[in-house]
Amino acid sequence: MDQGCCGRDAGSTADRHREALNTATGCHAAQVAAYREQLLARYGTIDVIGGALADFRNGPPQLMDKIAARIILGLQDPQTRDAALSTGAANDLPAERQLCGHLARRRVPSHTEKAPPLLTLLGWVAWRQNDTVTASYTFSDALDNDPHDPGCLCVPHP
């Protein structure tokens, strides 16, 4: 057998290294692809929200069910939620509040676990408008509906 510099079998060492690199390469490629897909989904959600806000600014608020569902699902990602509406201009707050309210009212049984990000955004916009009563209520409601909270009322716990 071919011995390496330290008396080890060079073939098996190389094979182990090759196997480790092959495994890591496959995992890394999958992670990069998943990350790219997450970025595309995030930017897609933000674009859809931008379009919905433009609609809310320009006329009577209407939100198609499929668009609302797309936004609601996209906002389940914390980075998307934080990027989407957290830094809007003060003059955009009324449209943001209308949009958040429309989305929050769409929480229905079997999907209540999707409510916390929507309620959090509504509370954030209300707080930015100095409406501390609404902010307090919606933040409390978000916590009451948080599926990651052991005291949550929306998901049965073992």
Order of alpha helices (4+ residues) and beta strands (2+ residues): alpha-alpha-alpha-alpha-alpha-alpha
